[in-house]
Amino acid sequence: MEGFERLIDANINRASEGLRVLEDISRFSLNNRELTSKLKALRHDIRKSMNGYAFDIIQYRDSDSDIGPSVSEKLAVDGKNDIRELVAANFKRAQEAVRSIEETLKVMGKDELSRIYEKIRYGLYSVEKEFSLALKPFVRVDCLKTDIYCLTAEEHSKGRDNIEVVSRMLEAGIKLIQYREKDKTMLEKYRQCIKIREMTYAAGATFIVNDHIELAKSVMADGVHIGQDDLPLYAARQLVGNSMLIGVSTHSPQQAVKAVEGGADYIGVGPIFKTFTKKDVCDPVGFEYLDFAVENVKIPFVAIGGIKLHNLGKVAEHGAKCVALVTEIVGADDIGEIIASARKIMKGVN
């Protein structure tokens, strides 16, 4: 029984510590009174639910001989790159800890106490959803704070579906995914987007849906990307509000200026080269428009269109800090290897 007592003690501490991190972010970074109050209540519930039992189990604590720290040190999995990764990691930490307590209490025959922790766990799931909405402004500010902008293109993915391809992208450290799919039913798109939203959230990555505003809203994506023939930017903003980012495809300086003035969060600049990924795409704009964007566009932009490893260096040399390689990545046998190669080229230039 001693192992069970130590397990519960450790997970009470783990859940409480994770919630304290979240509570402090909500309080000091988001200034969100309601969210802070809910997190504090959950943290207190975790400790109070044990009542006098917590004093009994603390006697089994043995931090000096705990093998956990040495295991974590060898794995080296604790790095966090931004606030969203920090939040996702601490919610997962708290949820897993509470689930461990819940299941252990069942084995120990403490069913009533186990049900209390089950209720706490579901409370954590609900608060996590609220927290993700509160973080939307951070996503808008840092929307293209990355080097490679990845898009799905299932028809070019060598028989792999979008879920498998996105999984490999995220494993390679990609922090921005756009779901672009033309030939599936809306139900199929919805199901894939729900899964990709879960995956990107867990990875601390930004998730954008191409064209379909209602789909983006229904899966709680971070943003939507619209083209020149889609809804006007002002109409899209009315639909998504200020919490969701909007990207706009542009093909000329005039379109770029209009998008910036209209309140776009970022723009796509291209196609730089001839591309066959999209149907009815305009002629390549070359480096002239890219040079204009580098000198004049004051919001983030991504260079896109026909970019491959062999011409990526030139694109970077012209000043692009964020680029999109579509078929080069989704059609690669080893997606991680191609992404690593692209990053090496970008780093060598920038």
C-alpha positions in Angstrom: 0.0 0.0 0.0 2.9 2.3 0.5 3.4 2.8 -3.2 -0.2 4.0 -3.5 0.2 6.5 -0.8 3.3 7.9 -2.3 1.6 8.0 -5.7 -1.3 10.0 -4.4 0.9 12.4 -2.5 3.1 13.1 -5.5 0.1 13.7 -7.8 -1.6 16.0 -5.4 1.5 18.1 -5.5 1.9 17.8 -9.3 -1.7 18.8 -10.0 -1.5 21.7 -7.5 1.8 23.0 -8.9 0.5 22.8 -12.5 -2.7 24.7 -11.5 -0.6 27.3 -9.7 1.4 28.1 -12.9 -1.9 28.5 -14.8 -3.4 30.6 -12.1 -0.4 33.0 -12.1 -0.5 33.3 -15.9 -4.2 34.0 -15.7 -3.7 36.6 -13.0 -0.6 38.4 -14.0 -0.4 37.9 -17.8 -4.1 37.8 -18.8 -5.5 39.8 -15.9 -8.5 37.5 -16.1 -10.4 37.6 -12.7 -13.0 34.9 -13.5 -10.4 32.4 -14.9 -8.1 33.0 -12.0 -10.9 32.4 -9.5 -11.9 29.1 -11.2 -8.3 27.9 -11.2 -7.8 28.8 -7.6 -11.0 26.9 -6.6 -9.9 23.8 -8.5 -6.4 23.9 -6.8 -8.0 24.2 -3.4 -10.5 21.4 -4.2 -7.7 19.1 -5.0 -6.1 19.5 -1.6 -9.3 20.0 0.5 -10.9 16.8 -0.9 -8.4 14.7 1.0 -9.3 16.3 4.4 -7.3 14.6 7.1 -6.1 11.8 4.8 -3.6 14.2 3.2 -1.7 14.3 6.6 -1.5 10.5 6.6 -0.1 10.1 3.1 2.5 12.8 3.5 4.3 10.4 5.9 5.1 8.1 3.0 6.8 10.9 1.0 10.4 10.0 0.0 11.7 12.7 -2.3 15.3 11.8 -1.9 14.9 8.3 -3.4 12.4 9.3 -6.1 13.6 8.1 -9.5 11.4 10.7 -11.3 13.9 13.6 -11.6 16.7 11.4 -13.1 14.2 10.0 -15.7 13.0 13.5 -16.7 16.6 14.7 -17.0 17.5 12.0 -19.4 14.4 12.6 -21.5 14.9 16.4 -21.8 11.3 17.1 -22.7 10.6 20.1 -20.5 11.4 22.9 -23.0 8.6 25.4 -23.6 8.9 27.9 -26.5 5.9 30.2 -25.7 3.0 30.9 -23.4 0.7 28.5 -25.3 3.1 25.6 -24.9 3.5 26.5 -21.2 -0.3 26.5 -20.7 -1.0 23.3 -22.6 1.8 21.5 -20.7 0.5 22.5 -17.3 -3.1 21.6 -18.1 -1.9 18.2 -19.2 0.2 17.9 -16.1 -2.8 18.7 -13.8 -5.2 16.5 -15.7 -3.0 13.5 -15.8 -2.2 13.9 -12.1 -5.8 14.0 -11.1 -6.6 11.0 -13.3 -3.9 9.1 -11.6 -5.3 10.0 -8.2 -8.8 9.1 -9.3 -7.9 5.6 -10.6 -5.7 4.8 -7.6 -8.4 5.7 -5.2 -10.7 3.2 -7.0 -8.2 0.4 -6.5 -7.9 1.4 -2.8 -11.7 1.1 -2.4 -12.2 4.8 -1.9 -15.0 5.1 -4.5 -16.7 8.2 -3.2 -13.4 10.1 -3.0 -12.5 8.8 -6.5 -15.8 10.3 -7.9 -14.8 13.7 -6.4 -11.6 13.7 -8.4 -13.4 12.6 -11.5 -15.5 15.7 -11.1 -12.4 17.8 -10.6 -10.9 16.4 -13.8 -13.9 17.3 -15.9 -13.7 20.8 -14.4 -10.2 21.0 -15.6 -11.3 20.2 -19.1 -13.9 23.0 -19.1 -11.5 25.6 -17.7 -8.9 24.6 -20.3 -11.3 25.5 -23.1 -11.9 28.9 -21.5 -8.2 29.4 -21.1 -7.6 28.7 -24.8 -10.0 31.4 -25.8 -8.3 33.9 -23.4 -5.0 33.2 -25.1 -6.3 34.1 -28.6 -4.9 37.7 -28.4 -1.4 36.2 -27.9 -1.8 34.1 -31.1 -2.7 37.2 -33.1 0.3 39.2 -31.9 2.8 36.3 -32.6 0.9 34.8 -35.6 3.9 34.3 -37.9 6.7 34.1 -35.3 8.1 31.1 -37.1 10.1 30.1 -40.1 8.1 27.5 -41.9 4.4 27.8 -42.6 3.0 24.3 -43.3 -0.2 23.6 -45.3 -2.0 20.4 -45.9 -2.5 19.0 -49.4 -3.7 15.4 -49.2 -3.7 14.9 -53.0 0.1 15.3 -53.0 0.8 13.4 -49.8 1.6 10.0 -51.3 -1.5 8.2 -50.0 -1.2 9.6 -46.4 -4.1 11.4 -44.9 -3.8 14.9 -43.5 -3.8 13.6 -39.9 -0.6 11.6 -40.5 1.1 14.4 -42.4 0.3 17.0 -39.7 1.5 14.6 -37.0 4.9 14.3 -38.8 5.0 18.1 -39.2 4.4 18.7 -35.5 7.0 16.1 -34.6 9.5 18.0 -36.7 8.8 21.2 -34.6 6.4 23.0 -37.0 4.5 25.7 -35.1 1.9 26.8 -37.7 -0.4 24.6 -39.7 -3.0 25.7 -42.3 -5.7 23.2 -43.2 -6.3 23.6 -47.0 -8.6 21.0 -48.5 -10.9 21.5 -51.5 -12.3 18.1 -52.4 -13.7 16.6 -49.2 -17.2 16.9 -47.8 -17.7 19.4 -45.0 -18.2 16.6 -42.6 -14.9 15.0 -43.6 -13.2 18.4 -43.2 -14.8 18.9 -39.8 -13.6 15.6 -38.5 -10.0 16.2 -39.7 -10.0 19.7 -38.3 -11.2 18.6 -34.9 -8.3 16.1 -34.7 -5.8 18.6 -36.0 -7.0 21.2 -33.5 -6.3 18.8 -30.7 -2.9 18.0 -32.1 -1.8 21.6 -32.6 -3.1 22.7 -29.2 -1.1 19.9 -27.5 2.0 21.0 -29.5 1.6 24.7 -28.8 1.1 25.3 -32.6 -1.1 27.8 -34.4 -4.0 26.3 -36.4 -5.5 28.1 -39.4 -8.3 27.0 -41.6 -8.3 28.0 -45.3 -11.5 29.7 -46.7 -14.1 28.2 -44.4 -14.9 30.7 -41.6 -17.7 28.7 -40.0 -15.5 25.6 -40.0 -12.7 27.6 -38.4 -15.1 28.8 -35.7 -16.7 25.4 -35.1 -13.3 23.7 -34.3 -12.0 26.7 -32.4 -9.1 27.3 -34.8 -6.7 30.1 -34.1 -7.5 31.8 -37.4 -8.8 31.7 -40.9 -7.0 32.4 -44.2 -9.0 34.1 -47.0 -8.2 34.7 -50.7 -9.0 37.6 -53.0 -12.2 35.9 -54.2 -13.5 35.0 -50.7 -15.5 37.2 -48.3 -14.1 40.7 -48.0 -11.8 41.2 -45.0 -14.2 43.5 -43.1 -17.0 40.9 -43.5 -14.7 38.1 -42.3 -13.7 40.2 -39.3 -17.4 40.7 -38.4 -17.9 37.0 -38.3 -14.8 35.9 -36.4 -14.4 38.9 -34.0 -11.1 40.3 -32.7 -9.9 37.1 -31.0 -9.3 35.1 -34.2 -6.5 36.0 -36.6 -7.1 36.5 -40.3 -4.6 36.0 -43.1 -5.1 37.2 -46.6 -3.6 36.0 -49.9 -2.2 38.9 -51.9 -0.5 39.0 -55.3 0.4 42.7 -55.7 1.5 45.8 -53.7 -2.0 47.2 -54.1 -3.6 44.1 -52.5 -1.0 44.1 -49.7 -1.8 47.8 -48.8 -5.5 47.1 -48.9 -5.1 44.1 -46.6 -2.9 45.9 -44.1 -5.3 48.9 -44.0 -8.2 46.5 -43.6 -6.8 45.0 -40.5 -5.3 41.7 -41.7 -3.1 40.0 -39.1 -0.7 38.7 -41.8 -0.6 38.3 -45.6 0.5 35.7 -48.0 2.9 37.1 -50.6 3.0 35.1 -53.9 3.0 33.0 -55.8 6.7 33.6 -56.0 7.2 30.8 -58.6 4.7 28.9 -60.7 2.7 26.5 -58.6 0.4 23.6 -59.4 -0.9 23.1 -55.9 -3.9 25.4 -56.4 -6.2 25.5 -59.3 -6.9 28.8 -61.1 -3.9 30.4 -59.4 -2.5 33.7 -60.9 0.8 34.0 -62.7 4.0 34.1 -60.6 4.8 37.5 -59.1 8.5 36.8 -58.8 10.8 38.6 -56.5 9.6 42.1 -57.4 6.5 41.9 -55.2 8.5 40.1 -52.4 11.0 42.9 -52.4 8.2 45.4 -52.0 6.7 43.4 -49.1 10.1 43.2 -47.3 10.5 47.0 -47.6 7.0 48.2 -47.1 4.7 45.7 -45.4 4.7 46.3 -41.6 2.7 43.2 -40.6 3.9 39.6 -40.8 3.9 37.9 -44.2 4.6 34.5 -45.6 6.2 33.9 -49.0 4.4 31.2 -50.8 4.0 29.5 -54.2 6.3 27.1 -55.9 9.0 27.3 -53.2 11.3 24.2 -53.1 14.5 23.4 -51.4 16.5 24.3 -54.6 15.1 27.9 -54.7 14.4 28.5 -51.0 17.8 30.1 -50.5 17.0 32.8 -53.1 13.7 33.5 -51.4 15.4 33.9 -48.0 18.1 36.1 -49.6 15.4 38.5 -50.7 14.3 38.9 -47.1 11.6 36.4 -46.5 11.6 35.3 -42.8 8.6 32.9 -43.1 8.1 30.7 -46.1 5.6 28.0 -47.2 6.7 24.9 -48.9 3.7 22.7 -49.7 4.3 19.7 -52.0 8.0 19.7 -51.1 7.0 18.8 -47.5 3.7 16.9 -47.8 5.1 14.8 -50.6 8.4 13.9 -48.9 9.1 10.4 -47.9 10.7 11.8 -44.8 8.8 14.9 -43.8 11.1 15.6 -40.8 14.2 15.5 -43.0 12.9 17.9 -45.5 11.8 20.4 -42.8 15.2 20.1 -41.2 16.9 20.8 -44.6 14.6 23.8 -45.2 15.5 25.2 -41.8 19.2 24.7 -42.4 18.9 26.7 -45.6 16.8 29.5 -43.9 19.3 29.7 -41.0 22.2 29.8 -43.3 20.8 32.9 -45.1 19.2 34.7 -42.1 
